[in-house]
Amino acid sequence: MVEDDLEIRTSAGTSDSVIVAPGRDGQWPGVIMLTDIAGIRPAFREMARRLAGAGYTVLMPNLFYRTARAPIFETMPDWNDERTRSRVAALRTPLTPEAIERDGSAYVDFLAAHANVSFGPLGVVGYCAAGSFAMRFAAARPDAIAAAASFHGGGLATDAPTSPHLLLPRIKARLYFAHAVKDRSMPAEAIEKFERALAEWSGTYESETYEGALHSWTVPDSPVYDEALADRAFANLTELLGSTLKQPQVRKHA
């Protein structure tokens, strides 16, 4: 397995990023992994390595490069601390829906052209706040993204005119959503609203709530990490990717 730190040019600057592949030589389906608000750190590198070990080349961009290079926080933040809330607001502010989609397109183009990525569709998976980013990436590049997943994603169905659920008509990917219980960022009524929108959509999807799982249960450095349920989440993710990123043809890169 190989892991490289690199930089990706976007229309707004340079995103310090990480790419992990099963080997230096060879090509595998590409997947974009989108971190939670705490950004690239050892726990997410571990998650990227695990997914690469299942046979994928995984790109993990710094979603918050407009504000700071990784690490975004030196230690796991106290979410109840006012300074943390101010920091999070600063990280979120530049990330308008339009900015997220432009970034997503840049990451898609970079990954599709990478020497360790085989010819064919890509996948994207987002965690926590980035669950909605995965949907925006899929909406921005329906030509390239065949699978999108969200784990404990927040704000997927709101009353705002920019709510992620309104993107569904633009998405062609197969979708998977795993929700937490008692999640303030995605309460039961929001899940119901979201699943109604999914049912009206013409695409293929699965949406489920993991009983006993709290927000961020899949991330190893989370205080509510649940290994058994995280393993279940990983199995569902790899099933989604395996069924959609079909044995693409190997291609020669320029």
C-alpha positions in Angstrom: 0.0 0.0 0.0 1.2 3.5 -0.8 0.2 6.8 0.7 1.1 10.2 -0.7 0.5 13.8 0.4 -0.1 16.0 -2.6 -1.7 19.3 -3.7 -4.6 19.7 -6.1 -5.3 23.0 -7.9 -8.8 24.2 -7.9 -10.4 27.4 -9.1 -10.1 28.9 -5.6 -6.6 27.8 -4.7 -4.7 24.6 -3.7 -6.1 21.8 -1.6 -3.6 19.8 0.4 -4.7 16.3 0.0 -3.9 12.6 0.5 -4.1 9.7 -1.9 -3.9 6.0 -0.8 -3.6 3.2 -3.3 -3.2 -0.6 -2.9 0.2 -0.4 -4.6 2.5 1.8 -6.5 2.0 -0.2 -9.7 -1.5 -1.0 -10.8 -4.9 0.6 -11.3 -8.0 0.4 -9.2 -11.4 2.1 -9.1 -11.2 5.6 -7.6 -13.1 6.8 -4.5 -13.2 10.3 -3.0 -13.4 10.2 0.8 -14.7 13.4 2.4 -13.8 14.0 6.1 -15.9 15.4 8.9 -15.4 19.0 10.0 -12.2 18.2 11.9 -10.5 17.4 8.6 -7.6 15.2 7.6 -6.0 13.5 10.6 -4.7 10.1 11.6 -8.2 8.6 12.2 -9.3 9.4 8.6 -6.0 8.3 7.2 -6.7 4.9 8.9 -10.1 4.9 7.3 -8.7 5.7 3.8 -6.1 2.9 4.2 -8.8 0.4 5.1 -10.8 1.3 2.0 -7.7 1.2 -0.2 -7.1 -2.3 1.3 -10.4 -3.4 -0.1 -9.2 -2.6 -3.6 -9.7 1.1 -4.3 -7.5 4.2 -4.9 -8.8 6.7 -2.3 -8.4 10.5 -2.6 -8.9 12.5 0.6 -8.9 16.2 -0.1 -8.7 19.0 2.5 -12.2 20.4 2.1 -11.3 23.4 4.1 -8.2 24.5 2.3 -9.7 28.0 1.8 -9.3 28.6 5.6 -6.4 26.3 6.7 -4.1 23.5 5.7 -4.4 20.2 7.5 -4.5 19.5 10.4 -7.4 21.8 10.9 -7.3 21.2 14.7 -4.2 20.1 16.6 -6.2 17.9 18.9 -9.8 16.7 18.8 -11.9 19.8 19.5 -14.4 20.3 22.3 -17.6 20.9 20.3 -19.1 22.8 23.3 -16.3 25.3 23.4 -17.1 28.7 22.0 -13.7 28.9 20.2 -14.4 25.7 18.5 -17.8 26.9 17.3 -16.2 30.0 16.0 -13.6 28.0 14.2 -16.2 25.7 12.6 -18.2 28.7 11.4 -15.0 30.1 9.8 -14.4 26.7 8.1 -18.0 26.5 6.8 -18.5 30.1 5.6 -16.6 29.9 2.3 -18.2 26.5 1.4 -21.2 27.7 -0.5 -23.1 25.1 -2.6 -21.5 26.5 -5.7 -18.0 26.3 -4.2 -18.5 22.7 -3.1 -19.6 21.7 -6.6 -16.6 23.4 -8.2 -14.2 21.7 -5.8 -15.9 18.4 -6.4 -15.4 18.7 -10.1 -11.7 19.5 -9.7 -11.3 16.4 -7.4 -13.1 14.2 -9.9 -10.9 15.3 -12.7 -7.7 14.8 -10.7 -8.7 11.4 -9.5 -9.9 10.2 -12.9 -6.5 11.1 -14.4 -4.4 9.5 -11.7 -2.0 6.8 -12.7 -3.4 4.4 -10.1 -7.0 4.8 -11.1 -8.6 2.5 -13.7 -10.9 3.7 -16.4 -14.5 3.9 -15.3 -16.9 5.5 -12.9 -15.8 6.9 -9.5 -17.4 6.7 -6.0 -17.6 9.3 -3.2 -18.3 8.9 0.5 -18.9 11.7 3.0 -19.0 11.7 6.8 -20.9 14.0 9.1 -21.1 17.5 7.5 -19.6 16.1 4.3 -22.5 13.7 3.8 -24.2 16.5 1.9 -20.9 17.3 0.1 -21.0 13.7 -1.4 -24.5 14.5 -2.8 -23.2 17.8 -4.3 -20.3 16.1 -5.9 -22.6 13.5 -7.4 -24.9 16.2 -8.7 -22.1 18.2 -10.1 -20.5 15.3 -12.0 -23.2 12.8 -12.9 -21.1 11.8 -15.8 -18.3 10.5 -13.5 -19.8 9.4 -10.1 -21.7 6.2 -10.0 -21.9 5.7 -6.3 -22.3 8.1 -3.4 -22.6 7.3 0.3 -23.2 9.4 3.5 -22.6 8.3 7.0 -24.3 10.3 9.8 -24.6 13.1 7.3 -26.3 16.3 8.7 -28.7 18.7 7.1 -29.7 16.4 4.2 -33.3 17.7 4.1 -34.1 21.2 5.3 -36.5 24.0 4.3 -33.7 26.0 2.7 -33.7 26.5 -1.1 -30.2 24.9 -1.2 -31.2 21.8 0.7 -29.3 18.7 -0.5 -32.4 16.7 -1.1 -33.4 19.1 -3.9 -30.3 17.9 -5.8 -31.7 14.4 -6.4 -33.1 15.1 -9.9 -29.5 15.9 -11.0 -28.0 12.7 -9.5 -27.5 9.5 -11.5 -25.4 7.6 -8.9 -26.6 4.8 -6.7 -26.9 6.3 -3.2 -26.5 4.9 0.3 -27.4 6.8 3.5 -26.7 5.6 7.1 -28.3 7.7 9.8 -27.6 7.9 13.5 -30.2 8.1 16.3 -30.8 11.2 18.3 -28.8 13.2 15.8 -29.3 16.9 16.2 -27.9 17.5 12.7 -30.4 15.0 11.2 -33.3 14.4 13.6 -36.0 11.8 12.9 -38.3 14.2 11.2 -35.6 15.3 8.8 -34.8 11.7 8.0 -38.5 11.1 7.3 -38.6 14.2 5.0 -35.4 13.0 3.2 -36.7 9.5 2.7 -39.9 10.8 1.2 -37.8 12.7 -1.3 -35.8 9.6 -2.0 -39.0 7.6 -2.6 -40.1 10.2 -5.2 -36.8 10.1 -6.9 -36.3 7.8 -9.9 -32.9 6.5 -8.8 -31.5 3.6 -6.8 -30.9 4.1 -3.1 -30.9 2.7 0.4 -31.4 4.7 3.5 -31.3 3.3 7.0 -31.0 4.3 10.6 -28.5 2.3 12.7 -30.1 1.5 16.0 -27.8 2.4 18.9 -25.5 4.5 16.6 -24.7 8.0 17.6 -23.5 10.8 15.4 -19.9 10.1 14.2 -20.0 6.4 15.3 -17.9 5.4 12.3 -14.8 7.5 13.0 -12.2 5.8 15.2 -11.3 8.9 17.2 -14.9 9.8 18.0 -15.9 9.5 21.6 -19.0 7.5 20.4 -17.1 5.3 18.0 -18.8 1.9 17.8 -16.5 -0.8 16.3 -19.2 -3.3 15.5 -21.5 -0.8 13.8 -18.6 0.9 12.1 -17.7 -2.6 10.6 -21.3 -2.9 9.4 -21.1 0.6 7.8 -17.8 -0.4 6.1 -19.4 -3.6 4.7 -22.3 -1.6 3.3 -20.0 0.9 1.8 -17.9 -1.7 0.1 -21.0 -3.5 -1.2 -22.2 -0.2 -2.7 -18.8 0.4 -4.4 -18.3 -3.1 -5.5 -21.7 -3.3 -7.2 -21.3 0.0 -9.0 -17.6 0.4 -9.9 -17.6 -2.6 -12.2 -14.2 -4.0 -13.2 -13.4 -1.0 -15.4 -10.9 -1.4 -18.3 -7.3 -0.7 -17.6 -6.1 2.4 -19.5 -2.8 3.9 -20.3 -2.2 7.3 -18.8 -0.4 10.0 -20.8 
